[in-house]
Amino acid sequence: MIRGFWQSRLAAGGIFAAMAGVAVFVWVRDQGMPVYIPLLATVLLLALGAVSGKLAGNILANHLNAKCLALLHIKLDPAAFLAAYEPVPPRLDPASQSYAVACAYLADGYAAAGEYQKAMAALCPSFAGKKGGEDLSLKGLYYNNLAAYRLGSEDAAGAAEALGELEKVVEQCRTAKPEFAKNMAANLRFYRNWQACLAGTKVEGEWLAAELPKAPYQLRRLELLKVLALYELKKGRLGRAREHLEALQRFAGKTCYGPWAEQALAALPPRG
């Protein structure tokens, strides 16, 4: 991720340049000595500069990445996140894992802003990496996110296709990556219920309600509240729907869920 942020590139380059400066000083100081002495010192200093620069750059890049993600996941401000993060993926090597992950982060920002087409376009499909071959974790991430964005945009046919692919990844990972498969299977179950809710078929309402307090992050909580509101609206239980919509409006921050909840509440009859 070093290349994604100018501060981390500066830190890595600065440390290497400092070590190169020390190497020059060694040559000046050791004039008249056998050549192998300053030469060996130079090699060691430059190697130290490269390693320590990369380490410092990675630490700083991870810190800056986490700081950007906090704008989205903690402050729930997709506009601020996108302003800070849009330049990051283009700076990364398209053949790197970091690029695929950064694209997924950026896509989540677009989705939280309600820009689902941009979110889908931002994803990095068919990631193979420099060594070739499929990376099942990134493939799962791709179809997981694609399914969520298509459901968010109420593209039922597209969501069904993405969920079918995600299910295949889950089955492939059950032995090789059991923990990843478990997490993706939970997401798959949620998305299947969201899909059923949009289609008007049977929904696991009690399971969705039980998942709400266990939501692992705030954006998932907002998704659950939206689906629960849709479920109660289709059931005709307007009081329960209103509760979920009011909670959604209260916790939505600056995401697209706030305006969606406001519009849905406005369509409900006045309280009796």
C-alpha positions in Angstrom: 0.0 0.0 0.0 3.0 2.3 0.1 2.4 3.6 -3.4 -1.2 4.6 -2.5 -0.3 7.5 -0.2 2.3 10.3 -0.9 3.2 10.4 2.8 4.2 6.8 2.9 6.2 7.1 -0.4 7.9 10.2 1.1 8.8 8.3 4.3 10.2 5.3 2.5 12.2 7.5 0.0 13.4 9.8 2.8 14.8 7.0 4.9 16.6 5.5 1.9 18.0 8.9 0.9 19.2 9.4 4.5 21.1 6.1 4.4 22.5 7.0 1.0 23.8 10.2 2.5 25.4 8.4 5.3 27.1 6.1 2.7 28.5 9.1 0.9 29.9 10.4 4.2 31.5 7.0 4.8 33.3 7.2 1.4 34.5 10.7 2.3 35.7 9.7 5.7 37.4 6.5 4.7 39.5 7.9 1.9 42.8 6.2 1.8 41.5 2.9 3.3 41.1 -0.3 1.3 38.1 0.1 -1.1 36.3 -3.0 0.2 35.7 -1.3 3.6 33.6 1.7 2.4 32.1 -0.5 -0.3 30.9 -3.1 2.3 29.6 -0.3 4.5 27.7 1.2 1.6 26.0 -2.1 0.7 24.9 -2.6 4.3 23.7 1.0 4.7 21.7 0.9 1.4 20.2 -2.5 2.3 19.2 -1.1 5.7 17.7 2.0 4.1 15.7 -0.1 1.7 14.3 -2.4 4.4 13.7 0.2 7.1 12.2 2.6 4.5 9.8 -0.1 3.3 8.8 -1.0 6.8 8.2 2.6 7.8 6.3 3.2 4.6 4.1 0.2 5.1 3.3 1.2 8.7 2.4 4.7 7.7 0.4 3.5 4.7 -1.6 1.1 6.9 -2.3 4.0 9.4 -3.4 6.3 6.6 -5.6 3.6 5.1 -7.2 2.9 8.4 -7.8 6.6 8.9 -9.6 6.9 5.5 -11.7 3.8 6.3 -12.7 5.4 9.6 -14.4 8.1 7.6 -16.6 5.5 6.0 -17.2 2.9 8.8 -17.1 5.0 11.9 -18.1 8.6 10.9 -20.4 7.2 8.2 -19.4 10.0 5.8 -19.0 8.4 2.3 -18.4 11.8 0.6 -15.4 12.5 2.8 -14.1 9.0 2.4 -14.4 9.2 -1.4 -12.6 12.5 -1.5 -9.7 11.1 0.4 -9.6 7.6 -1.2 -10.4 7.9 -4.9 -6.8 8.7 -5.8 -5.5 5.6 -3.9 -6.3 2.6 -6.2 -4.9 4.2 -9.4 -1.5 4.6 -7.7 -1.2 0.9 -6.9 0.1 -2.0 -9.1 -3.0 -3.5 -10.8 -1.4 -7.0 -10.4 -1.1 -6.6 -6.6 -3.5 -7.9 -4.0 -3.4 -4.4 -2.4 -5.0 -3.0 -5.6 -7.9 -5.4 -5.5 -8.6 -4.8 -1.8 -8.3 -1.0 -2.3 -10.8 -1.2 -5.2 -13.2 -3.0 -2.9 -12.8 -0.4 -0.2 -13.5 2.4 -2.7 -16.5 0.5 -4.1 -18.0 0.3 -0.5 -17.7 4.1 -0.4 -19.7 4.5 -3.6 -22.3 2.0 -2.4 -22.7 3.8 1.0 -23.3 7.0 -1.0 -26.0 5.2 -3.0 -23.9 5.2 -6.2 -24.3 1.5 -7.0 -23.3 1.6 -10.6 -20.0 3.4 -9.7 -19.5 0.8 -6.9 -19.8 -2.1 -9.3 -17.5 -0.4 -11.9 -14.9 0.2 -9.2 -14.5 -3.5 -8.2 -11.5 -5.5 -9.4 -12.9 -8.7 -11.1 -10.9 -11.9 -12.0 -7.9 -11.1 -9.7 -5.2 -13.6 -10.4 -2.1 -11.8 -9.1 1.4 -11.9 -10.4 1.7 -15.6 -10.0 -1.5 -16.4 -11.9 -4.3 -18.7 -10.7 -7.4 -17.7 -8.7 -7.2 -16.0 -5.3 -10.4 -17.5 -3.7 -10.5 -14.9 -0.9 -10.5 -12.0 -3.4 -12.9 -13.8 -5.7 -15.2 -14.3 -2.7 -14.9 -10.6 -1.8 -15.7 -9.6 -5.4 -18.9 -11.6 -5.6 -19.9 -10.7 -2.0 -19.7 -7.0 -2.8 -21.2 -7.4 -6.2 -24.2 -9.2 -4.8 -24.7 -6.4 -2.1 -24.5 -3.6 -4.7 -27.0 -5.3 -7.0 -29.4 -5.9 -4.1 -29.0 -2.3 -3.1 -29.9 -1.2 -6.6 -32.8 -3.7 -6.6 -31.3 -5.6 -9.6 -32.8 -9.0 -8.8 -31.5 -10.9 -11.8 -28.0 -9.5 -11.4 -28.0 -10.3 -7.7 -29.1 -13.9 -8.3 -26.2 -14.4 -10.7 -23.7 -12.9 -8.2 -25.1 -15.0 -5.4 -24.7 -18.1 -7.4 -21.0 -17.4 -8.0 -20.6 -16.5 -4.3 -22.1 -19.9 -3.3 -19.6 -21.6 -5.6 -16.7 -19.8 -3.8 -18.1 -20.8 -0.4 -18.2 -24.5 -1.4 -14.6 -24.3 -2.8 -13.3 -22.8 0.4 -15.0 -25.1 3.0 -11.9 -27.3 3.3 -9.1 -25.0 2.3 -10.4 -21.8 4.0 -13.0 -22.9 6.6 -13.2 -19.6 8.5 -13.5 -17.6 5.3 -16.2 -20.0 4.1 -18.1 -19.6 7.3 -18.0 -15.8 7.1 -19.0 -15.8 3.4 -21.8 -18.4 4.1 -23.3 -16.0 6.7 -23.2 -13.1 4.2 -24.7 -15.4 1.6 -27.6 -16.3 4.0 -28.2 -12.6 4.6 -28.2 -11.7 0.9 -30.5 -14.6 0.1 -33.0 -13.2 2.6 -32.6 -9.7 1.1 -33.2 -11.2 -2.3 -36.4 -13.0 -1.0 -37.6 -9.8 0.6 -37.3 -8.0 -2.8 -39.0 -10.9 -4.5 -41.8 -11.2 -2.0 -40.9 -14.8 -1.1 -40.3 -16.4 2.3 -37.9 -14.4 4.5 -36.2 -15.6 7.7 -37.5 -12.6 9.7 -36.6 -13.9 13.2 -33.1 -14.8 12.0 -32.6 -11.2 10.5 -33.8 -9.7 13.8 -31.4 -11.9 15.8 -28.5 -10.8 13.5 -29.1 -7.1 14.1 -27.4 -6.9 17.5 -24.5 -9.1 16.2 -23.8 -6.9 13.2 -20.0 -6.8 12.9 -19.8 -3.3 11.5 -22.1 -0.2 11.2 -22.7 -0.5 7.5 -24.0 -4.1 7.9 -26.3 -2.8 10.7 -27.7 -0.3 8.3 -28.2 -3.0 5.7 -30.0 -5.2 8.2 -32.3 -2.4 9.3 -33.2 -1.6 5.7 -34.0 -5.3 5.0 -36.0 -5.6 8.2 -38.0 -2.5 7.3 -38.7 -3.9 3.8 -39.7 -7.2 5.4 -42.2 -5.6 7.8 -43.6 -3.3 5.1 -44.3 -6.3 2.9 -45.9 -8.1 5.9 -48.1 -5.0 6.5 -46.8 -4.5 10.0 -46.4 -0.8 9.7 -45.6 -0.2 13.4 -42.6 -2.5 13.3 -41.5 -1.1 9.9 -41.7 2.4 11.4 -39.4 1.4 14.3 -36.8 0.0 11.9 -37.0 3.0 9.6 -36.6 5.5 12.5 -33.6 3.5 13.8 -32.2 3.5 10.3 -32.7 7.3 10.0 -31.1 7.8 13.4 -28.0 5.8 12.8 -27.5 6.4 9.0 -25.0 9.3 9.4 -24.4 10.8 6.0 -25.0 7.5 4.0 -27.7 6.9 1.5 -29.7 5.0 4.1 -30.9 8.2 5.8 -32.7 9.7 2.8 -34.1 6.2 1.9 -35.6 5.8 5.4 -36.9 9.4 5.3 -38.7 8.7 2.0 -40.1 5.4 3.3 -41.4 7.1 6.5 -43.0 9.8 4.5 -45.0 7.2 2.6 -46.4 5.6 5.8 -49.8 6.8 7.1 -49.8 9.1 10.1 -49.6 7.6 13.5 -53.0 6.6 14.8 
